[in-house]
């Protein structure tokens, strides 16, 4: 079997969540390539032991215990599938989660509320660290465990969505760079069109830059949203354990700080 064929088989076996929990943040394909070059086959967290066993069989190696997951195992031995949700009343519309999602499952726009298309979400958790106000939660996926045929179809769809996401992000970054005055002087409109695939008149059109908010105003907005998020989290915790005196004091302190910040 050629190396290319081996990488293809390994990649097709991986769940295509593109989560980076295996230590290869650029997606499932780099991990498949690394395994073909000698890397351990036990690193796929979402795949659990079943995928670790399949990868070892393809590579002709003895199976190893799969890298542990923080989620409980379901009937087929894989970790519980998770879905991300946004607490929309706390979202400040920063758009950081949109760029982080490897399968474009988040919709929204700058300074507007975002939403997650849960049927497309893979539970990769990549949208959580960039969120400045901690308004994204993971919940258990209520859908039944997919069959092998359904899983293959899902993997193919996720692979295509990830490839499209990477291309869009590359195009967006190139377009932003091209439209900066310092860079645009060094590249022709025809070259820019060839790189980005945009129409010539789109690149030639003047770009109206929105007046950015002052750093103080932006910082204040994020601070207020963060305080509200912490308050709501403590209130939810106190609903479960109302006698937690330490959390009661912390809640009162945060409410006072929020009121002071708004005055």
Secondary structure as a PSIPRED ss2 file (coil, helix, strand):
# PSIPRED VFORMAT (PSIPRED V4.0)

   1 X C   1.000  0.000  0.000
   2 X C   1.000  0.000  0.000
   3 X H   0.000  1.000  0.000
   4 X H   0.000  1.000  0.000
   5 X H   0.000  1.000  0.000
   6 X H   0.000  1.000  0.000
   7 X H   0.000  1.000  0.000
   8 X H   0.000  1.000  0.000
   9 X H   0.000  1.000  0.000
  10 X H   0.000  1.000  0.000
  11 X H   0.000  1.000  0.000
  12 X H   0.000  1.000  0.000
  13 X H   0.000  1.000  0.000
  14 X C   1.000  0.000  0.000
  15 X C   1.000  0.000  0.000
  16 X C   1.000  0.000  0.000
  17 X C   1.000  0.000  0.000
  18 X C   1.000  0.000  0.000
  19 X C   1.000  0.000  0.000
  20 X C   1.000  0.000  0.000
  21 X C   1.000  0.000  0.000
  22 X C   1.000  0.000  0.000
  23 X C   1.000  0.000  0.000
  24 X C   1.000  0.000  0.000
  25 X C   1.000  0.000  0.000
  26 X C   1.000  0.000  0.000
  27 X C   1.000  0.000  0.000
  28 X H   0.000  1.000  0.000
  29 X H   0.000  1.000  0.000
  30 X H   0.000  1.000  0.000
  31 X H   0.000  1.000  0.000
  32 X H   0.000  1.000  0.000
  33 X H   0.000  1.000  0.000
  34 X H   0.000  1.000  0.000
  35 X H   0.000  1.000  0.000
  36 X H   0.000  1.000  0.000
  37 X C   1.000  0.000  0.000
  38 X C   1.000  0.000  0.000
  39 X C   1.000  0.000  0.000
  40 X C   1.000  0.000  0.000
  41 X C   1.000  0.000  0.000
  42 X C   1.000  0.000  0.000
  43 X C   1.000  0.000  0.000
  44 X C   1.000  0.000  0.000
  45 X C   1.000  0.000  0.000
  46 X C   1.000  0.000  0.000
  47 X C   1.000  0.000  0.000
  48 X H   0.000  1.000  0.000
  49 X H   0.000  1.000  0.000
  50 X H   0.000  1.000  0.000
  51 X H   0.000  1.000  0.000
  52 X H   0.000  1.000  0.000
  53 X H   0.000  1.000  0.000
  54 X H   0.000  1.000  0.000
  55 X H   0.000  1.000  0.000
  56 X H   0.000  1.000  0.000
  57 X H   0.000  1.000  0.000
  58 X H   0.000  1.000  0.000
  59 X H   0.000  1.000  0.000
  60 X C   1.000  0.000  0.000
  61 X C   1.000  0.000  0.000
  62 X C   1.000  0.000  0.000
  63 X C   1.000  0.000  0.000
  64 X C   1.000  0.000  0.000
  65 X C   1.000  0.000  0.000
  66 X C   1.000  0.000  0.000
  67 X C   1.000  0.000  0.000
  68 X C   1.000  0.000  0.000
  69 X C   1.000  0.000  0.000
  70 X C   1.000  0.000  0.000
  71 X C   1.000  0.000  0.000
  72 X C   1.000  0.000  0.000
  73 X E   0.000  0.000  1.000
  74 X C   1.000  0.000  0.000
  75 X C   1.000  0.000  0.000
  76 X C   1.000  0.000  0.000
  77 X C   1.000  0.000  0.000
  78 X C   1.000  0.000  0.000
  79 X E   0.000  0.000  1.000
  80 X C   1.000  0.000  0.000
  81 X C   1.000  0.000  0.000
  82 X E   0.000  0.000  1.000
  83 X E   0.000  0.000  1.000
  84 X E   0.000  0.000  1.000
  85 X E   0.000  0.000  1.000
  86 X E   0.000  0.000  1.000
  87 X C   1.000  0.000  0.000
  88 X H   0.000  1.000  0.000
  89 X H   0.000  1.000  0.000
  90 X H   0.000  1.000  0.000
  91 X C   1.000  0.000  0.000
  92 X C   1.000  0.000  0.000
  93 X C   1.000  0.000  0.000
  94 X C   1.000  0.000  0.000
  95 X C   1.000  0.000  0.000
  96 X H   0.000  1.000  0.000
  97 X H   0.000  1.000  0.000
  98 X H   0.000  1.000  0.000
  99 X H   0.000  1.000  0.000
 100 X H   0.000  1.000  0.000
 101 X C   1.000  0.000  0.000
 102 X C   1.000  0.000  0.000
 103 X C   1.000  0.000  0.000
 104 X C   1.000  0.000  0.000
 105 X C   1.000  0.000  0.000
 106 X E   0.000  0.000  1.000
 107 X E   0.000  0.000  1.000
 108 X C   1.000  0.000  0.000
 109 X C   1.000  0.000  0.000
 110 X C   1.000  0.000  0.000
 111 X C   1.000  0.000  0.000
 112 X C   1.000  0.000  0.000
 113 X C   1.000  0.000  0.000
 114 X C   1.000  0.000  0.000
 115 X E   0.000  0.000  1.000
 116 X E   0.000  0.000  1.000
 117 X C   1.000  0.000  0.000
 118 X C   1.000  0.000  0.000
 119 X C   1.000  0.000  0.000
 120 X C   1.000  0.000  0.000
 121 X C   1.000  0.000  0.000
 122 X C   1.000  0.000  0.000
 123 X C   1.000  0.000  0.000
 124 X C   1.000  0.000  0.000
 125 X C   1.000  0.000  0.000
 126 X H   0.000  1.000  0.000
 127 X H   0.000  1.000  0.000
 128 X H   0.000  1.000  0.000
 129 X H   0.000  1.000  0.000
 130 X H   0.000  1.000  0.000
 131 X C   1.000  0.000  0.000
 132 X C   1.000  0.000  0.000
 133 X C   1.000  0.000  0.000
 134 X C   1.000  0.000  0.000
 135 X C   1.000  0.000  0.000
 136 X E   0.000  0.000  1.000
 137 X E   0.000  0.000  1.000
 138 X E   0.000  0.000  1.000
 139 X E   0.000  0.000  1.000
 140 X E   0.000  0.000  1.000
 141 X C   1.000  0.000  0.000
 142 X C   1.000  0.000  0.000
 143 X C   1.000  0.000  0.000
 144 X C   1.000  0.000  0.000
 145 X C   1.000  0.000  0.000
 146 X C   1.000  0.000  0.000
 147 X C   1.000  0.000  0.000
 148 X H   0.000  1.000  0.000
 149 X H   0.000  1.000  0.000
 150 X H   0.000  1.000  0.000
 151 X H   0.000  1.000  0.000
 152 X H   0.000  1.000  0.000
 153 X H   0.000  1.000  0.000
 154 X H   0.000  1.000  0.000
 155 X H   0.000  1.000  0.000
 156 X H   0.000  1.000  0.000
 157 X H   0.000  1.000  0.000
 158 X H   0.000  1.000  0.000
 159 X H   0.000  1.000  0.000
 160 X H   0.000  1.000  0.000
 161 X H   0.000  1.000  0.000
 162 X H   0.000  1.000  0.000
 163 X H   0.000  1.000  0.000
 164 X H   0.000  1.000  0.000
 165 X H   0.000  1.000  0.000
 166 X H   0.000  1.000  0.000
 167 X H   0.000  1.000  0.000
 168 X H   0.000  1.000  0.000
 169 X H   0.000  1.000  0.000
 170 X H   0.000  1.000  0.000
 171 X H   0.000  1.000  0.000
 172 X H   0.000  1.000  0.000
 173 X H   0.000  1.000  0.000
 174 X H   0.000  1.000  0.000
 175 X H   0.000  1.000  0.000
 176 X H   0.000  1.000  0.000
 177 X H   0.000  1.000  0.000
 178 X H   0.000  1.000  0.000
 179 X H   0.000  1.000  0.000
 180 X C   1.000  0.000  0.000
 181 X H   0.000  1.000  0.000
 182 X H   0.000  1.000  0.000
 183 X H   0.000  1.000  0.000
 184 X H   0.000  1.000  0.000
 185 X C   1.000  0.000  0.000
 186 X C   1.000  0.000  0.000
 187 X C   1.000  0.000  0.000
 188 X C   1.000  0.000  0.000
 189 X H   0.000  1.000  0.000
 190 X H   0.000  1.000  0.000
 191 X H   0.000  1.000  0.000
 192 X H   0.000  1.000  0.000
 193 X H   0.000  1.000  0.000
 194 X H   0.000  1.000  0.000
 195 X H   0.000  1.000  0.000
 196 X H   0.000  1.000  0.000
 197 X C   1.000  0.000  0.000
 198 X C   1.000  0.000  0.000
 199 X C   1.000  0.000  0.000
 200 X H   0.000  1.000  0.000
 201 X H   0.000  1.000  0.000
 202 X H   0.000  1.000  0.000
 203 X H   0.000  1.000  0.000
 204 X H   0.000  1.000  0.000
 205 X C   1.000  0.000  0.000
 206 X C   1.000  0.000  0.000
 207 X C   1.000  0.000  0.000
 208 X C   1.000  0.000  0.000
 209 X C   1.000  0.000  0.000
 210 X C   1.000  0.000  0.000
 211 X C   1.000  0.000  0.000
 212 X C   1.000  0.000  0.000
 213 X C   1.000  0.000  0.000
 214 X C   1.000  0.000  0.000
 215 X H   0.000  1.000  0.000
 216 X H   0.000  1.000  0.000
 217 X H   0.000  1.000  0.000
 218 X H   0.000  1.000  0.000
 219 X H   0.000  1.000  0.000
 220 X H   0.000  1.000  0.000
 221 X H   0.000  1.000  0.000
 222 X H   0.000  1.000  0.000
 223 X H   0.000  1.000  0.000
 224 X H   0.000  1.000  0.000
 225 X H   0.000  1.000  0.000
 226 X H   0.000  1.000  0.000
 227 X H   0.000  1.000  0.000
 228 X H   0.000  1.000  0.000
 229 X H   0.000  1.000  0.000
 230 X H   0.000  1.000  0.000
 231 X H   0.000  1.000  0.000
 232 X H   0.000  1.000  0.000
 233 X H   0.000  1.000  0.000
 234 X H   0.000  1.000  0.000
 235 X H   0.000  1.000  0.000
 236 X H   0.000  1.000  0.000
 237 X H   0.000  1.000  0.000
 238 X H   0.000  1.000  0.000
 239 X H   0.000  1.000  0.000
 240 X H   0.000  1.000  0.000
 241 X C   1.000  0.000  0.000
 242 X C   1.000  0.000  0.000
 243 X C   1.000  0.000  0.000
 244 X C   1.000  0.000  0.000
 245 X H   0.000  1.000  0.000
 246 X H   0.000  1.000  0.000
 247 X H   0.000  1.000  0.000
 248 X H   0.000  1.000  0.000
 249 X H   0.000  1.000  0.000
 250 X H   0.000  1.000  0.000
 251 X H   0.000  1.000  0.000
 252 X H   0.000  1.000  0.000
 253 X H   0.000  1.000  0.000
 254 X H   0.000  1.000  0.000
 255 X H   0.000  1.000  0.000
 256 X H   0.000  1.000  0.000
 257 X H   0.000  1.000  0.000
 258 X H   0.000  1.000  0.000
 259 X H   0.000  1.000  0.000
 260 X H   0.000  1.000  0.000
 261 X H   0.000  1.000  0.000
 262 X H   0.000  1.000  0.000
 263 X C   1.000  0.000  0.000
